Amino acid sequence: MINRIHILNTNIDNLSMTETLRLVSDAIEKQKHIHHTVVNAGKIVAMQTDVTLRKSVNEADIINADGQAVIWAAKLLDKPLKERVAGIDLFENLIAHAHKHKYKFYLLGAKQEVVERLVTIISEKYNPNIIAGYRNGYFTTAEEPQIVEEITQSNANMLFVAMSSPKKEIFLHQYRNQLQKLNFIMGVGGSFDVLAGKTKRAPLWMQKTGLEWFYRFIQEPKRMWKRYLIGNSKFIALVFREKFSKNK
């Protein structure tokens, strides 16, 4: 039984990276299905007003805390979590796991040149046979059923969706029943861009100190300032509001 906490209208599972990987491996071995998602400060803020996003996240089978800010908030609210389980780290671990156990996965998302570059990198580092298929993330709503059918027929064990929020969460939640044939489905945000070398990830010390958001901000200030500066302020306000309301 997964130990699940509830803070800020959000379900979060108290799992380590090792425990999460074990659950995924078990699902593949026993032919079960897991719908996975992660939450960070920005997503939790969006979930306060976006009911569809909140439902899409809270009804997932596994919900990891991706952001360090979420770990701090949980501790402040007296519901501590074991550790941060970053989506990109889980994604990389599962690629290696697929290679070791001869599983297959489907890559959906990013621009065509990015996903093609990622396929090349994975094929050279591991084995092209672990890639059941791939497609860019630019498609219409009308095309979605056909794409889902192609993924289902690809014989993939896992699906990784690299699209922005809330699109990826809603997409996976909407089609979770049609994707039951796959053992694991997961949104990975901008991970394709990072692993393909299009964007850089923050140094490890910034990840551990909760400054990964700032690293992204200084790379793309015009695009990221609102998300991080305003979003982070809203998240802090939410945390303290919940903290003080419980102490009354």
SEZA-168589 format. One record per residue (C-alpha): residue in one letter; y, x, z. Coordinates in steps of 0.2 Angstrom, whole numbers, plus 5000, padded with zeros to 4 digits. Each point is the difference from the previous one (the first is absolute). Example, Ala and Ser with C-alpha at 12.3 -4.5 7.8 and 13.67 -1.06 7.14 Angstrom:
residues 2
a497850625039
s501750064997
//
This chain:
residues 248
m500050005000
i501750074995
n501350015013
r501549914992
i501749995008
h501449884995
i501850065001
l501649944990
n499049864992
t498850134993
n498250045002
i499550185002
d498350085003
n499850135013
l499050124989
s500050194997
m499850074983
t498250045003
e499649835006
t500849924985
l499050114988
r498449965009
l500449814998
v500350034981
s498450104998
d499049875009
a500749864989
i499550094985
e498250055006
k499749825006
q500849924985
k501449915010
h501849974995
i501650075009
h501849954996
h501050145007
t501950025002
v501350105010
v501649975009
n501550105003
a501849965007
g500749944983
k498549884997
i500149935017
v501849964998
a499749914984
m498549905008
q501249925012
t500849904985
d498750014986
v498749885006
t498950044984
l500050185004
r499649975019
k498549894995
s499450134987
v500150145013
n499449915016
e498449934991
a499450174994
d498450065008
i500750175005
i501850035004
n500550185003
a501650065008
d500750114986
g501750055007
q500350105015
a501449885005
v498649875002
i499150115012
w501550035011
a500449815000
a498249955005
k500150135015
l501749935005
l499349825000
d498650065011
k498749984986
p499750184995
l499050054984
k498950154998
e500950084986
r500949984983
v498849974986
a501150034984
g499549914985
i500150154989
d498950105012
l498749875000
f500149994981
e499750194998
n498649995013
l499149864990
i500150094984
a499150155008
h498849875008
a499749924983
h499650184992
k498850045014
h499049845000
k500249964981
y501049845002
k501249944987
f501849945001
y501349914989
l501850065000
l501349874997
g501950035000
a501450124996
k500650044983
q498850044986
e500450194999
v499850015019
v498349915002
e499450104985
r500650175008
l499149945017
v498449974990
t500050174993
i500450085017
i498649915008
s498850034986
e500350195001
k499950015019
y498549895002
n499149914986
p500649874987
n498549905003
i500749935017
i501449924990
a499449824995
g501649964990
y501950015001
r501549904995
n501950025002
g500949885012
y501149914987
f499349834995
t500549825001
t499449875011
a499049924986
e499150164997
e499450015018
p498449904999
q499450104985
i500450175009
v499149945016
e498449954989
e500150184992
i500050085017
t498649895006
q498950044985
s500450195002
n498650035013
a501350085011
n499650005019
m501950025004
l501749954993
f501650095004
v501649914995
a501650104998
m501449874999
s501549975011
s500149885015
p499849855000
k499250004983
k498450095004
e499749915017
i500249834992
f499050054984
l498550065011
h500149855011
q500149884986
y498550074991
r498950065015
n498749874996
q499850044982
l499950195006
q498649965012
k498850104989
l501050165005
n499650075017
f501850065004
i501749954993
m501650095006
g501850024995
v500650184999
g501949984996
g500750154992
s498550115003
f499650024981
d501750074998
v499850135014
l498250054995
a500550014982
g501450125005
k501449884994
t500849995018
k499850125015
r499349955017
a500950055016
p499450165009
l498749975013
w501350035014
m501149864994
q498549894998
k499550035018
t501849985007
g500349844991
l501250074988
e499049974984
w501249854996
f501550125000
y499250124988
r499849864988
f501849955003
i500750174996
q499050004984
e500649834994
p501549965010
k500749864988
r498449915000
m499450035017
w501549985011
k499949815003
r498250005003
y500050145013
l501750005009
i500249815001
g498149975001
n499750125014
s501549935010
k499249824998
f498450075006
i500750085015
a500949845004
l498449904998
v499050115012
f501350005014
r500249814998
e498149985003
k500050125014
f501449925010
s499449824996
k498450055008
n500850075015
k501149855004
//
